Amino acid sequence: MSDAAATGRPTPAAPSIAPLDEILLASLAALAAAGEVEEACRLAGRACAVHRTTDPAAWNRYNVLLHRLARKAVGAHSPST
């Protein structure tokens, strides 16, 4: 029997993963700075997908990074006027 079932109290929430997100965001930026922009974009996209429905604030941070990096990707170009 779990502690929550035995005591009738809810189990405490899991600790925030924000510190891990900070590490991953910094790592993705470093990966892009090392010339691996496309791989950093792919990984940022995967992180966006993980957080999409569970953590909107984290999703937004990865989404911002993804869009910032996408401008630097090999196939990216500025629109002609």
Steps between C-alpha positions, in 0.01 A plus 500: 500500500636845412556771759225708340249216531604422857476858626221629279719796403607568142854421399717815480552635150817406318779756532517759225707406199572864424870459588525220244330720243754775570784253440343366181429849362860606564626176344289550189628856461858374538438225245373759252796728570731205423350479152237232562199729451281242329556240773429762766175584318398134486563455872325825592201383297492174691513689831212720378295189428567360848385818673219598262209386717661470841707815552408801284777720645770245417341439159522871428869519591588213266276640229674840520841332481387284208381800301815698579720210388290429191603837356863380516436157346668413171185524286375819669494819299352842537195578291572704190334836467 
